[in-house]
Amino acid sequence: MSREEIEKVLNEEINPMLAAHGGGVEFVDVTEDNVVKVKLKGMCSGCPGAMMTISGMVESTLKARIPEVERVEAV
């Protein structure tokens, strides 16, 4: 799993959906144990449903496209 693979999924699949709500997600890092760290941007950063966005949409989409992803955490 590479940074490029993660960023491609974020930019091509996840960010267009979040942009419709005035937000987005930015790749920060991936740990040795395949935990992807992301930062919510725009309206998503202060949204009460932010954790649902991370676990529901971001994590499930990344895991579907990149099976090595163990989980996604917001930083």
Protein Blocks (a to p, Z undefined) as FASTA:
>chain_A
ZZklmmmmmmmmmmmmmmmnopacddfbdcfkopacdddehjllmgmklmmmmmmmmmmm
mmmmmmmlmbdcdZZ
